[in-house]
């Protein structure tokens, strides 16, 4: 065999070895890529599985309903409105047929039974004692005035105070419903920078102004006209029905405010990101 044939054989053998090594490297590379893809797919599957196990965030309508319910509960709730009507239902007939003192005793007796019932059911003590205290003060005012209609004076002037407080909060651009919503839900005051949210809370707050204002105007006129029986009717008729309407408007306003805050959130995030990027460039 010649030297040239020997060189060619060695060259071919080297080429074959190179190809073999290259193929092995490619196989290893492909195997590594497949492993990486497999690991990536596994991690993605684990992330998807963990995401699926996370609790779903409550819908905006649910959160709005809970907020409206919480605001209503702070004002005594529906049960509180019903309980506050029962002493009136007893007071007015007793006053008409038996006089002032039996009516006072009857109202205080019913208020005591309601207090004991709410304590027995382990309801919140604050509204229970507040309701009993209100009946006691109303009965005391009626006794001091010497007339049955004096029983309604506390509610009449309380409605005027509430109407004034809610109205002033609108005038100074601090709608009270917004602050109550933030306090109950643990929200900050960022909603004040969103005009649509402020307008929504203005509408809800103004609705409560109308409710309390209407109660004052109607019942005050009946008081001046010595219409004790109609005062009792107005007290009940303008109690939970008007409160239910105001609560509905409050619920819709909270939903509108939440949508406005949600729409503004991406813009604020973009602005914050731009500011942060500018600070990084400066540094």
C-alpha positions in Angstrom: 0.0 0.0 0.0 1.3 3.4 -0.9 1.8 6.4 1.4 -1.0 8.2 -0.5 -3.5 5.4 0.2 -2.5 5.3 3.8 -3.0 9.1 4.1 -6.4 8.8 2.4 -7.4 6.1 4.8 -6.4 8.1 7.8 -8.2 11.2 6.4 -11.4 9.2 5.8 -11.1 7.7 9.3 -10.7 11.2 10.8 -13.7 12.5 8.9 -15.8 9.6 10.1 -14.7 10.2 13.6 -15.5 13.9 13.3 -18.9 13.1 11.9 -19.5 10.6 14.6 -18.5 13.1 17.3 -20.6 15.8 15.6 -23.6 13.4 15.5 -23.0 12.6 19.1 -22.9 16.3 20.0 -26.0 17.0 18.0 -27.8 14.1 19.7 -26.7 15.4 23.1 -27.7 19.0 22.1 -31.1 17.7 20.9 -31.5 15.6 24.0 -30.7 18.7 26.1 -33.1 20.8 24.2 -35.8 18.2 24.6 -35.1 18.0 28.3 -35.2 21.8 28.6 -38.5 21.9 26.7 -39.9 19.1 28.8 -38.9 20.9 32.0 -40.3 24.1 30.7 -43.6 22.4 29.8 -43.7 20.7 33.3 -43.1 24.0 35.0 -45.8 25.7 32.9 -48.2 22.8 33.8 -47.4 23.2 37.5 -48.0 27.0 37.3 -51.3 26.4 35.5 -52.3 23.9 38.2 -51.3 26.2 41.0 -53.2 29.1 39.3 -56.3 26.9 39.0 -56.1 26.2 42.8 -56.1 29.9 43.6 -59.4 31.3 44.9 -61.3 33.4 42.3 -61.5 37.0 43.0 -65.1 38.2 43.8 -67.0 39.9 41.1 -67.3 43.7 41.2 -71.1 43.3 41.7 -70.6 41.0 44.7 -68.1 43.4 46.2 -70.4 46.3 45.6 -73.3 44.5 47.2 -71.2 43.6 50.2 -70.1 47.2 50.6 -73.7 48.5 50.3 -74.8 45.9 52.8 -72.0 46.9 55.2 -73.0 50.6 54.9 -76.6 49.7 55.6 -75.5 47.6 58.6 -73.7 50.5 60.1 -77.0 52.4 60.0 -78.8 49.6 61.8 -79.6 47.3 59.0 -83.0 46.2 57.8 -83.7 44.4 61.0 -82.9 47.6 63.0 -85.4 49.5 60.9 -88.1 46.9 61.6 -87.3 46.8 65.3 -87.4 50.6 65.5 -90.9 50.6 64.0 -92.4 48.2 66.6 -92.4 50.7 69.6 -94.1 53.2 67.3 -96.8 50.7 66.3 -97.5 50.2 70.0 -97.1 53.8 71.1 -99.6 55.4 68.7 -102.7 53.2 69.4 -102.1 53.3 73.2 -101.7 57.1 73.1 -105.0 57.4 71.1 -107.1 55.2 73.4 -105.4 55.3 76.8 -103.3 58.5 77.0 -99.6 59.4 77.1 -98.3 57.4 80.1 -99.7 54.0 79.0 -98.2 54.7 75.6 -94.8 55.5 77.1 -94.9 52.3 79.2 -95.9 50.3 76.2 -93.1 51.6 74.0 -90.5 51.1 76.7 -91.8 47.5 77.3 -91.6 46.6 73.6 -88.1 48.2 73.4 -87.0 46.1 76.4 -88.3 42.9 74.8 -86.5 43.7 71.5 -83.3 44.4 73.4 -83.5 41.0 75.2 -84.4 39.2 72.0 -81.4 40.6 70.2 -79.1 39.8 73.1 -80.5 36.3 73.2 -79.8 35.9 69.5 -76.3 37.2 70.0 -76.7 40.0 67.5 -74.5 43.1 67.5 -74.9 44.9 70.9 -74.2 48.4 69.6 -77.4 48.7 67.4 -79.4 46.8 70.0 -78.6 49.3 72.8 -78.7 52.2 70.5 -82.3 51.3 69.5 -83.3 50.9 73.2 -81.6 54.2 74.1 -83.4 56.1 71.2 -86.8 54.8 72.4 -86.0 55.8 76.0 -84.9 59.3 75.0 -88.0 59.7 72.8 -90.3 58.6 75.6 -88.5 61.0 78.0 -89.0 63.9 75.5 -92.7 63.0 75.2 -93.1 63.0 79.0 -91.3 66.4 79.3 -93.4 67.9 76.5 -96.5 66.5 77.9 -97.9 65.5 74.5 -97.7 62.2 72.5 -96.3 64.0 69.5 -93.2 64.8 71.5 -92.2 61.1 71.0 -91.3 61.9 67.4 -89.1 65.0 68.0 -85.9 63.1 68.3 -86.3 61.3 65.0 -87.4 64.6 63.3 -84.4 66.6 64.3 -82.0 63.7 63.9 -83.1 63.5 60.2 -82.3 67.1 59.8 -78.8 66.7 61.3 -78.1 63.7 59.0 -79.3 65.6 56.0 -77.1 68.5 56.8 -74.0 66.4 57.4 -74.4 64.5 54.1 -75.1 67.7 52.2 -72.1 69.5 53.6 -69.9 66.5 52.6 -71.0 67.0 49.0 -70.4 70.8 49.0 -66.8 70.4 50.2 -66.2 67.6 47.7 -65.9 64.9 50.4 -68.9 62.7 49.8 -69.6 60.8 53.0 -70.6 57.6 51.2 -67.2 57.3 49.7 -65.5 57.7 53.1 -67.8 55.2 54.7 -67.1 52.8 51.8 -63.3 53.2 52.2 -63.5 52.8 56.0 -65.6 49.6 55.8 -63.7 48.1 52.9 -60.2 49.1 54.0 -59.6 51.2 50.9 -57.3 54.2 50.7 -58.4 57.7 49.5 -57.1 57.2 46.0 -60.7 57.3 44.8 -60.8 61.1 45.4 -58.4 61.5 42.4 -60.8 59.7 40.0 -63.5 62.1 39.0 -66.0 59.5 38.0 -65.7 57.8 41.3 -66.3 61.0 43.2 -69.4 61.8 41.1 -70.8 58.3 41.8 -70.3 58.8 45.5 -71.8 62.3 45.2 -75.0 60.8 43.7 -75.3 58.2 46.5 -74.7 60.8 49.2 -77.2 63.1 47.7 -79.8 60.3 47.7 -79.4 60.0 51.4 -79.8 63.8 51.7 -83.1 63.5 49.9 -84.2 60.6 52.2 -83.3 62.4 55.5 -84.6 65.7 54.2 -87.9 64.3 53.1 -88.4 62.7 56.5 -87.7 66.0 58.3 -90.0 68.1 56.1 -93.0 65.7 56.1 -92.8 64.7 59.8 -92.1 68.3 61.0 -95.2 69.5 59.2 -97.3 66.8 60.7 -95.9 67.6 64.1 -96.9 71.3 63.7 -100.4 70.2 62.6 -100.7 67.9 65.7 -101.3 64.8 63.6 -99.8 62.3 66.0 -101.5 59.3 64.2 -100.2 60.4 60.8 -96.8 61.0 62.4 -96.6 57.3 63.3 -97.7 56.3 59.8 -95.1 58.6 58.2 -92.4 57.3 60.6 -93.0 53.8 59.4 -93.7 54.5 55.8 -90.6 56.7 55.4 -88.4 54.2 57.3 -87.3 51.0 55.6 -89.0 51.7 52.2 -86.9 54.9 51.6 -83.9 53.3 53.1 -84.2 50.4 50.7 -84.3 52.8 47.7 -81.2 54.7 49.1 -79.4 51.4 49.6 -80.1 50.4 46.0 -78.7 53.7 44.7 -75.7 53.3 47.0 -75.1 49.8 45.5 -75.2 51.1 42.0 -72.9 54.0 42.9 -70.3 51.7 44.4 -70.3 49.6 41.3 -69.8 52.6 39.1 -67.0 53.9 41.4 -65.3 50.5 41.3 -65.4 50.4 37.5 -64.0 53.9 37.3 -61.1 53.0 39.7 -60.5 49.8 37.7 -60.3 51.8 34.4 -57.9 54.3 35.9 -55.6 51.6 37.4 -53.7 50.7 34.2 -53.0 54.3 33.4 -51.6 55.0 36.8 -49.5 51.8 36.6 -48.0 53.0 33.2 -47.2 56.4 34.7 -45.5 54.8 37.7 -43.5 52.5 35.4 -42.4 55.5 33.3 -41.3 57.3 36.4 -39.4 54.3 37.7 -37.7 53.9 34.3 -36.7 57.5 34.3 -35.2 57.1 37.7 -33.2 54.1 36.6 -31.9 55.9 33.6 -30.8 58.9 35.7 -29.0 56.6 38.1 
